[in-house]
Amino acid sequence: MRIGVDARPLCALETSGIPMFLRSLLKALAVVDKKNEYVLYFHKDKGFDYELPGPNFSRHAGSLTRYGSLWLQVELPFRLSKEHIDIFWGTQHILPLAMPSKIKSVLTVHDFVYCVFPKTMRPLNLLINHFLIPPSVKKSDGIAVVSGWTLKDMVQFLNPQNKITEIVYNGIGEQFYRRNSIEAKKKAHDIFGLPKELILTVGTFEPRKNIAGLFKAFMQVADKIPHHLAVIGQKGWKNEEIRAEIEHAKIKDRVHLLGYVPDELLPTMYAAADLFVFPSLYEGFGLPPLEAMACGIPVIASNVSSIPEVVGDAAHLIDPYNPDDIANGISKVLTDTNYRFNLINRGLIQASGFTWQKSAQKMIELFSAVDASH
């Protein structure tokens, strides 16, 4: 098969979220799939760094507009009509709706934030999702959802009929593994000035990630523990109120907003922490808790959406809407040694079940099923 790929996420300079998902999955496909050909379509031809992962990968770049969604709907269909593409893979929720009918399509759906938490999204992204996801799901021949929860949401909100559908879990990069915590703590101190006693969270600084709830919980336990709180994630949006609250708090010197941290440093930051907390209000999958588990760190995570499905019995689950519950979880995991080590051991086992190679194999099976369909 000759598979066209929406490679817009690879143009991102910061490689978290969907960009990380696509980079990792394409790299795994290059290892497990030597038969099919992948043509990556970019709306930019410069300003980003991406090396093709294998000889059966090629790239087509450039456009008349810098707006990726407009390029996908207006320019890309004309390009696809001139090329021998068997299947087009929409990697982030939407397809070119004017794509030639002879080309089959597979769509990856990561979440339904635009339905569940629309007020947490940037207005333009909300508009794009609202108008383009439903017809893209309807047009697709095959759908990959990243969790059973996302599949449930899709059935609830869109109820697609007669679609070839596969749950394709995300994987964990090989760089996430248990390492020397003393060395990691020293590196975190040398680079960011962080103390040895550290609680960590990772996620874009926006309302859905619930940094506000975590901060309220941290304030409750701060006088009982020596730990500082570190927040890693892109700058985000709609966070002015919580930033101001942190800035005016008595414990502001114990809260470190680190912003985006490069991929190569992220495993070290996990390993430097005594506890990882993931209080998100909604996730289509939720990869950071698994990354923390793979690094041997105990995890506290929300009991909502896909998160319990992903972490299994290997995390201490909390109600993200209840700061008291988060605070109690922090105290228990940091003070109960047996419980803490039990979480670490279960976490290592849970994380080992999620690999990008498994994800790649599932995608190949989905491509083949769609190709064979009528």
N, C-alpha and C positions, 0 to 999 in steps of 0.2 A: 504494500500500500504506500501511497504518497500522501503524507499527512501534513496539512497546513496548520500552523500554530499561531494563535494570537500572542505575539511576543512583547506586547506593550509593557507588561510589568517589568521586563528585563531592562527597560530604560531608566528605571528608578535608581538614583544614586545610593539611597539607603535601602538595604536589602532585607527588610523584615516583612512579615505578613505574606501577602500574595507574591511579591517578587521573590522572597525566599522559597516559598512553595514551588514556584515554577523553576527556579534555578536548580533546586534539589531534585525535582522530579525529572527534569530533562537530563541531568547528569546520570541519574539511575537508569533512565531509558537507554542512554548511550551504552551502558554496561550490559543490560539484559536483552536488548533488542538490536540485533545486527541485520535484521531482514528488512524492516520498513525504512522508508526515507522520510525525514522530517524537514519541512521548509518553514523557517521562522520568519514571520512578517513583523517588521518594526515600523513605527511611524516616524522614527528618527534615525539618522545615519551617523550621528556623532553626539558627543557630550556624555557618553556612558561607556562602561567597560564590560564587554561580554565576549568570552572566547567560546567558540563552538565546541561542544563536548565530545564529538565523534565525527568520523568520516562520512557517516550517513546523514549528517546535518548540514543545511545550507541556510543562508540568510538573505532576505530581500528587505532593503531599508529605504526610507525616504518617503516624503509626502509633500503635498502642497499646503497643508495646514499643520499647525503644531498641536492641535486639539485631538487627542487620541480617539475619543469616542466619535467625533465627526469623521475622522479618517476611516475608522472601522466601518461606518455606515455608508459613506459616500465614495471614498476612493478605493478601498480594498476590494469591493465586489468586482470592479472593472479589471483589477489585476488578477483576481482569481479566475475570471472568465477566460483569460488567455493562457492559463496554465493547467497542467494535467494533475489537479488535486483530487484525490478520491474522497478524503474526509477532512473537514476543517474542524479544528479543536478550539472552542472558545474557552479560554483559561480563566476568565474572571467575570462570570455571570451573564455575559451578553454575546450575541452573535451578530454578524452582518445580516440584516434582515433582507437585503436585496441580493444575497448570495445566489449564484446560479443554481437552479433546481437539480442539476445533475450531480452536484456535490453534496454528499451526506455530511452530517454535522454531529459533533459530540460537545456537550456543554458541561463545564465544571461549575457547580454551585457551591459556594463556600458558606453562606449564611443567608438569613432573611432579616438582617438588621433594619432594612428599610420598612419592613412591616411591623416588627416588634418594638423597635426603639427608634422611630424616625427622627425624633427631636435630638438625638445624639449625633446625627450626621451633618456634614457640611451640606448646605442647600443645593449646590450643583450636583454633588454625588447622589443626593436623595432624588433629585429630579430625573437623573439618568437611570437610576435603578428603578424608579417607579414606572417609567414609560418604556424601558427596554427589556427588563428582566422577564415580565410575563410573556411578551411575544417571542422572546428568544427561547424560553422553555417550551412554548407551543411549537416552534419551528424545528427544534432539535430532534434528531433521530435517536440519540442516546444521551443519558445524563449521568454524570458522576457527582455524587454528593459526598461531602467529607465526613459525615457521621450519620448515624441512625436518627439523631435529633433533627438534623437538617432535612432528612428525608421526610420526617413527620411534619415539619414546618411547610415543606413544599406541597405535600398532599393537602394540608390544611388551607394554605393560602392560594394555591394555584390549581390543585387537583389535576395534574397532567394525565392524559389518557394514552394507554398503549405505547408507553415509552420503554425502551430498553434502559433500565436503571441499575446502577451499581454503587454500593458504598465503597469509596476509596479513601481509607484513612490516610492522614498525613504521616510522615515518618520523622525520625530523629536523625540528625546528621552525625556522622562518625566522630566529629570533634567533641561531642558531648559524652564524656565518660568520667568516671571517678578519678580524681587526681589529688595530689598532696595539698591539703587545706592550709597548712602553714605557709607554704610557698605562695599559694593563691592569695591569702590574706596580706602577705607582704607586698605582692604586686599591686593589689587593690589600694593599699596604703600609699605606695610609691607613686602611682598614677593619679589617684583621685583624693588622696589624703584621708581615706576611710579608716575607721578603727577596726580592731579584730572582731568585736561583737557586732554582728550585722544581720539585719532582716532585709530581705530583698523582694522587690516586685518588678515585673517586666511587662510593659504594654504601652501603647500610644497614650499620651496624656490627654484623654478625652473622657466624657462622662460615663460611657459604658464600662470603662475599665475600673470605675469606682475607687479611684485614689482617695476621694473624699471620705468614703466609709472606712478605708484602711487607716487614714490619718486620725480619724476620730477614735478608732480602736487603739492605735498606738499611743495617743495621749492618755488613755485610761491606764495603760500598763507601764508607761515610760518611767515612773518613779519607782517601779518595782524591779526593773531590769536595766542592765548597763548598755543595752543595744541601741544602735542608730538605725534609722530607716533609709534605705537607698531605693530610688525610683529610676529605672532605666526605661527609656522609650522616646520616640519622636515627640516633638513639641506639641503636636495635637491641636485641639480647638476646644472652645467653651470651657476653659479651665481657669479663667481669671479669678473667679470667686474663691476657689480652693487654694490657688497660689497666694492670694492675699491673706487668707486665713493662716496658711503656713508661715508666711512672712511676719505676721504679727503675733505668732504663738511664742510662749515662753521657751518652748523646746525647739525652736526653729533651727538652732545649731546642730540638732541631732537628726535633721531631715535633709537628705542630699538628693536634689533633682539633677540627675546626671545627664539627662537628655539621651540622644542616640549614642550607643556604644558600638564600635565596629565589630563585625562578626568574629574576628579572631580573638577579641577580648571577652566575649560573652561567656564562654565556658569557664574562664578564670573567675569571672564575677559570681557565677553560680557557686563555684567551689569555695569562694571566700565567705559565703553566707552561712549562718547557723540555721536559718529558716527561710523558706520561700513562701510568700503569701500571694494568692491569685484570687482577688475578691470580685472578679468581673460579674456584671449583671447579665451578660448574654454572650455566648460564643457558638459559632458554627462547629468549631473543633476545640481550639484552645491548646496550643503547642507548648508554651512556656512551662507549665507544670511537669510535663513529661521530660523536657530538657533538664529541669532541676533534678528530677528523680534520677535520670541517667547519670548526673554528676554526683549522686549520693547525698542529696540534700532533702531533709524532711519537708513535706509540702502541706500547706493549708489551702483549700480551694473551695469555691462556691458550690452549693448544692443545686444549681439551676442549669437549665438548657443542656448542652452536650457534655458539660464538664464531668459529672459523675460517670458517664459512659466512658470517657477517656481515661480518667484516673483510677477507675475501679475501686478496689478496697485499699488502695495504697496511699490515700491522702486523708487528712482530717477535714471533713466537710463542714462548712459553716453557712449560715444564712447571710448573704452579702448585704441584705437590707438592715441587718441588726449589728451595729458596732459592738454591742456587748458580747455577742456570740463570737465575733472575730477576736475580740480582746481575750475572752476566755480560752479560745483555741491557741492563741499565741502563748499565753501563760502555761497551758498544759504541755504543749510540745517542747517548750524551752526548759521546763522544770521536771517533767516526768521522763527520766532517762530511758527506762525500759520501753515506754511508748514511743519515744523518739527513735530509738534504734529499730524498733519494729516497723515504723513507717519507712525508714531508710531502706531496710531490706526488702520490704514489699514493693517499694518504689523502683528499685533496681530491676526487679522481676517484671513489673508492669511495663516499664519503659522499653525493655528488651523486645517486647512484642510488636513494636512499631518501627518499621524500617522503610526507607524510600524504595528499596528493591521490591518489597511486597507491593507498595503503591504502584510502582511501574508495571509490575506483572498484571495487576488488576486493570490498569489502563489499557494494556495491550489486549487483554481479553475483551474489554469493552469495544475497542476499535474493531477487533475481528468480528464481534457479534453484529455491530452496526454495518460493517462492510458486507456481511453475508445476508443482511435483512433485505426485504423487498418493499 
